[in-house]
Amino acid sequence: MAKTKKIVDDLSAVVKFEQWVRFYFIKKDGDDLIIAPEAEHMTKIKALYPDYYELVEAMCLVKMNPQTSQRLILDFIKDHLDGKKYKSTEIHKALDSKDFTTEMYLFNMWLELHDNQLTEQIIGYDEWLALYKTWRTSEQGQKVLLSMESGGLSGSSHENVTVH
């Protein structure tokens, strides 16, 4: 069970990072949405989050939509975790798990509840995670978790976890 939690943590970290990038660096380009960090932000991302830099580069090359976002995340997982850190079957099992679904639901709920606070300025990914973890263990976060565990969230779908 501890290994499954570690896999869920690693997979959800990729999704959370991708959401962080979209949250701060998505721009309108005509009718399209693109990821366009300033050069200084790319330099900081490369220095602070080298494990995810390749994901950011891939995001900057395409028009963004939920399907593209999901494909980029899954490609990153395939290239960096699948067969290198975990077996394919372990990754698929974790992506389909209640733990992954719950974690992504809670994270998206936190984003929704704190949207105004988070948009005031660009907050580093590490600080984002710290804020989320604080909320997750707060009374409000625990209430959301308890409501989910008592039937508030049904089904398991990771198709919508990247929609912001």
DRENNU-40445 format. One line per field, with one value per residue (C-alpha): x, y, z; residue number from 1; residue in three letters. Coordinates in pm, 1 decimal, padded with zeros to 6 digits. Example, Ala and Ser with C-alpha at 12.3 -4.5 7.8 and 13.67 -1.06 7.14 Angstrom:
BEGIN
X	[01230.0;01367.0]
Y	[-00450.0;-00106.0]
Z	[00780.0;00714.0]
num	[1;2]
residuo	[ALA;SER]
//
This chain:
BEGIN
X	[00000.0;00288.3;00423.8;00082.7;00072.9;00419.3;00309.3;-00007.5;00205.3;00444.9;00165.6;-00038.0;00275.1;00305.5;-00059.1;-00027.7;00284.3;00114.0;-00180.6;00055.7;00214.5;-00124.6;-00255.1;00020.4;00146.4;-00151.5;-00215.1;-00472.7;-00327.1;-00615.4;-00867.2;-00605.9;-00468.1;-00093.2;00163.1;00398.6;00620.4;00864.2;01228.9;01306.9;01032.6;01165.3;01510.9;01365.9;01158.4;01465.4;01669.6;01403.4;01212.6;01453.8;01260.6;00960.0;01134.5;01080.4;00705.8;00701.4;00894.3;00642.5;00354.5;00501.8;00495.7;00122.7;-00219.7;-00368.0;-00699.2;-00802.6;-00714.0;-00370.7;-00308.2;-00395.7;-00182.7;00121.1;00086.3;00053.2;00347.9;00559.0;00459.5;00536.9;00876.6;00987.1;00811.9;00679.9;00936.2;01196.1;01057.9;00739.7;00591.1;00322.3;00068.0;00144.2;00099.5;-00231.1;-00356.2;-00259.4;-00420.0;-00742.9;-00729.3;-00964.7;-00658.9;-00554.1;-00908.6;-00952.7;-00620.7;-00694.6;-01048.1;-00918.3;-00647.9;-00896.1;-01132.9;-00848.1;-00766.1;-01126.0;-01160.3;-00833.7;-00835.0;-00841.8;-00558.8;-00344.8;-00388.5;-00260.3;00096.9;00292.4;00351.9;00627.1;00524.5;00676.9;00478.8;00165.8;00209.4;00270.6;-00046.5;-00241.7;-00108.2;-00198.3;-00552.0;-00579.7;-00509.1;-00726.9;-01077.3;-01223.4;-01004.0;-01087.9;-01460.1;-01431.5;-01235.9;-01489.3;-01779.3;-01600.5;-01534.6;-01899.0;-02012.7;-01973.1;-01750.2;-01850.7;-01668.2;-01307.5;-01214.0;-00882.4;-00999.1;-01101.1;-00827.9;-00638.5;-00928.9;-00886.0]
Y	[00000.0;00239.8;00191.0;00272.4;00593.5;00688.3;00624.5;00831.0;01109.0;01107.2;01098.3;01368.6;01585.1;01582.3;01685.4;01953.1;02095.8;02105.3;02286.6;02534.0;02613.0;02658.7;02865.4;03126.9;03113.8;03052.2;03331.8;03400.1;03400.9;03492.4;03213.6;02981.5;02930.3;02888.4;02854.9;03150.8;03209.7;03499.7;03399.1;03482.9;03244.3;02966.5;03018.5;02996.7;02690.3;02517.1;02599.5;02522.5;02236.5;02064.1;01736.4;01907.6;02142.4;01909.7;01914.4;02295.1;02300.7;02059.3;02273.6;02582.8;02415.5;02346.9;02506.4;02412.6;02239.1;01970.0;01684.9;01829.0;01887.9;01528.4;01394.1;01597.7;01472.9;01110.4;01146.4;01290.0;01005.8;00750.4;00907.7;00964.9;00716.8;00426.2;00147.3;00370.5;00416.4;00206.5;-00074.9;00020.4;-00187.8;-00001.1;00335.1;00233.9;00094.3;00415.3;00640.8;00443.9;00435.4;00604.1;00762.0;00937.9;01049.1;01179.7;01363.8;01532.7;01621.7;01778.8;01968.3;02103.3;02200.8;02388.7;02567.9;02671.1;02794.5;02990.7;03120.2;03487.9;03447.4;03253.7;03504.7;03803.4;03718.2;03424.7;03187.9;02928.4;02567.4;02463.9;02733.2;02627.7;02272.7;02395.6;02606.5;02310.7;02071.5;02321.8;02349.2;01970.3;01915.3;02207.5;02165.6;02271.2;02027.3;01745.2;01818.2;01790.4;01466.2;01320.8;01411.7;01236.2;00927.1;00910.0;00900.9;01257.3;01151.1;00856.2;00686.3;00706.3;00922.2;01091.1;01239.6;01569.7;01619.0;01868.3;02093.9;02433.0]
Z	[00000.0;00074.4;-00278.1;-00429.4;-00223.3;-00352.4;-00711.5;-00658.3;-00504.6;-00801.7;-01061.1;-00890.7;-00862.8;-01243.6;-01281.8;-01014.4;-01177.1;-01516.7;-01357.7;-01190.6;-01527.7;-01693.9;-01403.2;-01429.7;-01785.5;-02013.7;-02261.4;-02528.3;-02881.3;-03110.9;-03057.8;-02909.5;-02561.9;-02537.7;-02260.9;-02281.6;-01979.3;-01999.2;-02052.0;-01687.1;-01570.9;-01794.9;-01643.6;-01290.8;-01378.2;-01521.3;-01210.5;-00950.2;-01115.4;-01353.6;-01333.4;-01494.0;-01736.6;-02030.3;-01960.2;-01965.6;-02292.9;-02447.0;-02319.8;-02486.2;-02828.0;-02862.1;-02846.1;-02511.6;-02452.5;-02204.5;-02442.4;-02521.1;-02153.3;-02068.4;-02355.2;-02243.8;-01886.5;-01996.4;-02238.5;-01957.6;-01725.0;-01998.0;-02070.7;-01711.0;-01483.5;-01690.8;-01691.0;-01529.6;-01181.4;-01188.8;-01392.7;-01647.2;-01460.1;-01135.8;-01307.2;-01466.1;-01137.3;-00953.6;-01217.5;-01182.2;-00803.8;-00560.9;-00394.6;-00717.3;-00794.7;-00441.2;-00443.0;-00774.7;-00668.4;-00347.7;-00535.3;-00789.2;-00507.6;-00337.4;-00663.3;-00706.8;-00349.6;-00355.5;-00713.0;-00608.7;-00358.9;-00606.8;-00890.2;-00691.3;-00791.8;-00927.1;-00639.4;-00678.0;-00722.4;-00389.2;-00207.9;-00399.6;-00271.3;00083.6;00072.5;-00064.2;00201.5;00473.4;00336.4;00290.7;00659.9;00770.6;00905.4;00569.2;00374.9;00613.0;00578.7;00199.0;00233.9;00477.4;00250.6;-00037.0;00169.9;00271.5;-00089.7;-00209.9;-00501.2;-00709.7;-00989.1;-01090.0;-01381.8;-01437.9;-01767.8;-01610.2;-01353.7;-01565.9;-01652.1;-01485.5]
num	[1;2;3;4;5;6;7;8;9;10;11;12;13;14;15;16;17;18;19;20;21;22;23;24;25;26;27;28;29;30;31;32;33;34;35;36;37;38;39;40;41;42;43;44;45;46;47;48;49;50;51;52;53;54;55;56;57;58;59;60;61;62;63;64;65;66;67;68;69;70;71;72;73;74;75;76;77;78;79;80;81;82;83;84;85;86;87;88;89;90;91;92;93;94;95;96;97;98;99;100;101;102;103;104;105;106;107;108;109;110;111;112;113;114;115;116;117;118;119;120;121;122;123;124;125;126;127;128;129;130;131;132;133;134;135;136;137;138;139;140;141;142;143;144;145;146;147;148;149;150;151;152;153;154;155;156;157;158;159;160;161;162;163;164]
residuo	[MET;ALA;LYS;THR;LYS;LYS;ILE;VAL;ASP;ASP;LEU;SER;ALA;VAL;VAL;LYS;PHE;GLU;GLN;TRP;VAL;ARG;PHE;TYR;PHE;ILE;LYS;LYS;ASP;GLY;ASP;ASP;LEU;ILE;ILE;ALA;PRO;GLU;ALA;GLU;HIS;MET;THR;LYS;ILE;LYS;ALA;LEU;TYR;PRO;ASP;TYR;TYR;GLU;LEU;VAL;GLU;ALA;MET;CYS;LEU;VAL;LYS;MET;ASN;PRO;GLN;THR;SER;GLN;ARG;LEU;ILE;LEU;ASP;PHE;ILE;LYS;ASP;HIS;LEU;ASP;GLY;LYS;LYS;TYR;LYS;SER;THR;GLU;ILE;HIS;LYS;ALA;LEU;ASP;SER;LYS;ASP;PHE;THR;THR;GLU;MET;TYR;LEU;PHE;ASN;MET;TRP;LEU;GLU;LEU;HIS;ASP;ASN;GLN;LEU;THR;GLU;GLN;ILE;ILE;GLY;TYR;ASP;GLU;TRP;LEU;ALA;LEU;TYR;LYS;THR;TRP;ARG;THR;SER;GLU;GLN;GLY;GLN;LYS;VAL;LEU;LEU;SER;MET;GLU;SER;GLY;GLY;LEU;SER;GLY;SER;SER;HIS;GLU;ASN;VAL;THR;VAL;HIS]
//
